[in-house]
Amino acid sequence: MTLKLKLLPREEYKGVNDLDPIKYYYWPVFGAMYRRRVELALEQCVGGERILEVGFGTGLAFLNLHDLYQEIHGIDLTADIEAVKSVFEPKGIPLFLEKGDVLDMSNYADNSFDAVLMVSILEHLKPAELEQAFNEVKRILKPGGQMIYGAPVEKPFMVFMFRLLGHDIRDEHFSTEKEIAAAAHKIFSRGKVVGMKSIPPIAGTVYTVGNFIK
C-alpha cells in the first residue's frame, strides 16, 4: 500500500520551537524524502482502537492516524500540548496528549494500545537506553499490538545533510539504526525492518522503518 502524507498548510502548525523540522517537509526534492520517511512508517500501521505516538511534535502524522485509529494519544518532551490541540481539535480530531518520555510511561497501564509509533525518536537515545524504551513500549501494547519506528541510517550522506542544515549529527544522534534494530529484535520476538532509499536514489538506503509485534 502506498500512502500519501496529509499535510496542512505549513503556517497552521503550532506548538514547537524553530528547531522542529516541519519546514523541511515543504522543500522541493528534499521535502519528498522527509515526507516519504513518515509515509513508510504509516504504511505499516494496520489500524485499531488506540495508538500512542511518542514524540508527536507538530502532530504531522495526526491527519493520517485519524483515518486509522479511533483515539490518538501522544507524549512529547517539548511540544506545547494546548497549541497542538488547537490545530487539530477544531478539525474533529480529539487528542489525548501529555508531556512524557518513552523511558518512563508508567502513567499508561499494561496492554493499553494497539500501536505505538515513533518516527525519528530512537536515535536520540543512548544505546544503553534502547532496551528500556522497548520494554516500556512492549508493556503498554496489547497482545498482538504493533511497535512502528523510523530511524535514519547514519552514513556520510546523512552527516553531510545535517551539516547542510546547520547541525552536528553527534549533538543529536546517539544510537545507529543497527543498534536500534538489534535492541528491538532482542525485546520483540516478531518483527522486520525495511529500508528507504534516498530521493533521488543516489545515496542508497538512508532511512529504516521497523514493524515489531508483541
Residue, then its C-alpha position, 0 to 999 in steps of 0.5 A: m500500500t502506498l500512502k500519501l502524507k496529509l499535510l496542512p498548510r505549513e503556517e497552521y502548525k503550532g506548538v514547537n520551537d524553530l528547531d522542529p523540522i516541519k519546514y523541511y517537509y515543504w522543500p522541493v526534492f528534499g521535502a519528498m524524502y522527509r515526507r516519504r520517511v513518515e509515509l513508510a512508517l504509516e504504511q505499516c500501521v494496520g489500524g485499531e482502537r488506540i495508538l500512542e505516538v511518542g514524540f508527536g511534535t507538530g502532530l504531522a502524522f495526526l491527519n493520517l492516524h485519524d483515518l486509522y485509529q479511533e483515539i490518538h494519544g501522544i507524549d512529547l518532551t517539548a511540544d506545547i500540548e494546548a497549541v497542538k490541540s488547537v490545530f487539530e481539535p477544531k478539525g474533529i480530531p480529539l487528542f489525548l496528549e501529555k508531556g512524557d518520555v518513552l523511558d518512563m510511561s508508567n502513567y499508561a497501564d499494561n496492554s493499553f494500545d494497539a500501536v505505538l509509533m515513533v518516527s525519528i525518536l530512537e536515535h536520540l537515545k543512548p544505546a544503553e537506553l534502547e532496551q528500556a524504551f522497548n520494554e516500556v513500549k512492549r508493556i503498554l501494547k496489547p497482545g498482538g499490538q504493533m511497535i512502528y519506528g523510523a530511524p535514519v541510517e547514519k552514513p556520510f550522506m546523512v552527516f553531510m545533510f545535517r551539516l547542510l542544515g546547520h547541525d552536528i549529527r553527534d549533538e543529536h544522534f546517539s544510537t545507529e539504526k543497527e543498534i536500534a534494530a538489534a535492541a528491538h529484535k532482542i525485546f520483540s520476538r516478531g518483527k522486520v525492518v525495511g529500508m528507504k532509499s534516498i530521493p533521488p536514489i543516489a545515496g542508497t538506503v538512508y532511512t529504516v522503518g521497523n514493524f515489531i509485534k508483541 
